[in-house]
């Protein structure tokens, strides 16, 4: 996806950051679908497992959305009065937001580990794909944070180009991870209780109801 840079001082600035904010959660959570390994030992019913996992995802959503306010405020300030000062404030708000998202993913890792593994055929493999690859999402955020911190604040076109790079990284991560999730063997032919999780990580559903 390509964003224009000719009007970054107004609507362009707002659109870039809103899209980055929206793309972050998709990229981070969808990365759960990559292959990996984990230490998931506690066996629980698939229903209990889905409830725990989807509860953790809901908390991640809530915390991520709550962290958006400073980014939106900084975006509005830049939109109202584009300058190096407001661009710098917006860049810092975006970096802080991404860092908070990484911390939230870390909390979700612990929640997934605590959930154990569903007591079904290949349940351990299913939990493995989720647990280890949220760590992959954590690692994937580091280059995005570096890119955000390097956004040029000296010109509207430079700012637009830098913000575009951030969004492109998230967009690419989301697309790749969804594709890999669809190809992950652990997510094929799962029990009914686990299907909402699979649908979520594959990008087919916006929610993970846990039932």
N, C-alpha and C positions, 0 to 999 in steps of 0.2 A: 504494500500500500504506500502511495506517495502523497505527501502533503505539500501544498504550495508554500513558497517562502516570500512571496511578494507582499503579503499582508500580515506578517507575523506580529505587527504591533497591535492588532485588534483581534478579530475573530480567529485568525490563524493560531495565535498563542493559546487561546482557550481550547481550541479543538485538539491541538497537539497534546496538551497535558491531560485533558479528559480521556483521550484515547490511550495514552500511556497508563493512566490509572485503571482504566477498564481492562487493558491488555495484561497488566501485571498479574492479577489473580488468575486469569485464564492460563497464562503461561506457567505460573508457579504450580498450580494444582494439577494441570494436565500433565506436567512432567512426572507425576506419580505413575504414569503408565509405562515408563521405561523399564527394561529388564534389570535385575539386580539380585542382591542377596541380603538377608537380614536374620536376626536371632529372634524369631517369634516362637515361643514355646507353650504359652498358656493356651489350652484348647477351650473354646467357648462355642455356644450355639451360633449358627450363622446369623440368626436374628439379633442376638446380643452383640455380635461383632459388627454388624451393619449399623446398629444403633450407635455404638461407640464411635465408629469411623465417621459416620455422617454427622454426629454431634460435634466431633472435632472440626470437620469441614465447615459446619455452620458457625462455629466460634471463630474460625479463621476468616470467614466472610465478614462477620460482624466487626472484628478488630481491624481488618483491612479497610472497611468502609469508614470506620470511625477515624482512621488516620488520614482520610482524604481532606478533611476540612482545611488544614493549613495550606495544602497544595492549591485547593480551589481559591482560597483567599489571596494567595500570592499570585495566582493566575489572573484574578480579577484586577489586582493592583497593577500588574504589568499591562493588562489590556487597557486600563484607564489611563495609565501614564507610562508608556514604554521608555525605559532608560536603563543605563548600565546598573544602577542601584536596584531597580525593581527586577531586572533580569537576574541579578546575582541572588536576590532574595528568593526568586522562583526556583532557580537552580538548587539552592540549598534546601528549600522545602521538598523538592523532588528527591534529592539524595537522602534526606532524613526519612521520607516516606518509604523509600526502597529499603533502607536499613531497618526500619520498623517492620516491614514486611518480612524480611529475612528472620528477624527475631520471632515473629509470629509463626513462621514455618518451623522454627526450632521447637517451639512449644507444641506444635502439631505432631512433630516427629515423636515426641515423648508420649503424646496421647495415643498415637498409633501403636507404639511399642507396648503400652499398657493394655491395649485392646487384645493383644495376643494373636491368635489365628482361629479362623472358623473351623469347627470340627466337621469338615466335609472332605471329600476326595480332593486332593491337591490344595487343601486349605492352607497348608504351610507355604506353598509356592505363591498362592494368592497374596498372603500377608507379606511375603518377601518382596514382591513387586511393588507393593505400596510403601512399605517401610523404608527400604533402601533408597528408593528413588525420590522420596521427599528430600533426602539428603542431597541427591543430585540437583534438585531444584534449588536448594540452599547454595550449592556451589555455583550454579548457573547465574545466580543473582550478583555474584561478585563482579564479573565483567560489566554487567549492566550498571551497577553502582559507579564503577570507574568511568564508564562512558558518560553517565549523568554528571559526574563531578567535573568533567572536562568540557562541558558545553560552553561554547563561546558566548560571552555576555556583552561583547563590544559592538555588536551589530544585530539588527533584527534578522538578517539573512543567516548570519552565523549561528544565532540562537536556534532558529528554525531547523537548520541542518543538523545541529547537535541533538536537538530533541527528537528529530526524525530517526537518528541513529539508535537512540534509546528504544523508541517504539519498534523499529525494525528488528532489533535483537529480541524483544519480547514476542513479537509477532512470529518470528522464525522459530523460536523455542516452542511456542504454542502449536504451530503447525506440525513440526517434527514429532513432538511428543504425542500428539493425538494420533498421528499415523502409526507410531510405534506401539501405542496402546492397543490399536486395533489388531496388531500383529502379535501381541504377547500371548503365548500359549496359556498362561495362567488365567487369562480373562475369557477363555473360550469355554462354552458349555458349563457355566456356573449355576449354582442353585438359585432359586427364585429370590431368596433373601439378599443375595449378593448382586443381583442384576442392576439395581439402582446405582451401585458404586461403579460398576463397569460402564454403564451408560454415561455416568458423570465424567469419568476420566477419559472416555473416548470423545467427549465433546458433544454427545448426542442429547444431553439433558443439562439444564441449568441448575438443577437441584440434586441433592443426595438425601432423599427422605428417610432412608434406613428402614424401609418396610417393603 
